[in-house]
Amino acid sequence: MDSEILIVLVLLATVVLRFAMAAGLAYLLVPRGPACPICRADLLPITHGLLSRLLSPLQHAWCLDCGWEGVVRRSRRGDQPRRALIEEVIPRPVE
């Protein structure tokens, strides 16, 4: 009787560990931060009531520039967007 319980526990542990490793890898593959992974523009967060509370480390976002929509990891407050801080200055025409 004890050996049967032990076998069931070992098999259950392997299934749980496999699921945990797959979930951890999937989480690490999700892009991070407030910048679009395609064009590096700022992302607009899309809020969902209950889903946002259940999956608090993840955030549904949309890019205003290229139209990318997907899930990103929430960034820490100190993270800066990946967009360049200094952009090219275009001179105004002289009137």
N, C-alpha and C positions, 0 to 999 in steps of 0.2 A: 504494500500500500504506500509506504513512504517513497519507494523508488518511482512509482507512477506520478506522485505529486512533484517530485524533483524533476522528472522529465518534462512535465507540463510547464513548470516554472522556467526551466532553461529555454524551452521553445518559445514561451511567451516573452522572455527577456530578449531573445534574439530578434523577434519581430518588433518589439518596442525600440530597441537600439537601432535597428535598420530605419525605422520611421523617423527617429530623432536625428540620425545622420543625414537623411534626405531633406528633412525640414531645415536643418542648419545650413546645408549647402545651398538650398534654394534661397534662404534669407541672405546669404552672402553674395549671391548672384544678382540680387535686386540692386539697381543703382542707388547711390546715396546723394542726398543733398538737395538744395533748392535750385539747382541748375539742370536744364534739359540734357539728357545723355546724348542727344543728336546734335543740337545747335548751341548748346551751353547758354541758352537764354533763361531768364527767370521763369519759374513754374508757378502756376496758379493752383492753389490747393482746392480740391473738391471735397466737400464734407458730406459724410453720411452719418446719420444719427447713431444707431446701435452698432453698425459695423466699425465706425471709428473708435468706439470704446472697446470693442472686442479685440481689434488688431491695432493697438496703440503704437507699436513701433513702426508700422507701415502707414503710408499716406497715399491716397489717390490724387494724382495731379495731372494738369493739362498745360501744355506749352502754348503760349499765345503766338509765338513766331512761326513755328513749323507745324503745329497742330498735333504733336505727339501727345498721346494720353496713355497713362500707365500708373504703375505702383512704384513708389520710391521709398527708401528708408528715411525716416525723419532724421534731420541733422541736428547736431547740438547747436546751442546758441552761438558759439564762437566760430562756427564754420562760415566761410564766406562763399558766395557763388563763384563758379569757375570762370565767369566772364571776365575779360580783361578790365582792369581798373581804369586804364587810360585808353580812350578810343580816339580814332583819327579825327582831327579837327578839320572841318570843311569850311573854308572861308566864305563869308557872305559876299554877294556881288555888291560892288560899289555903285551907288546911285548918283 
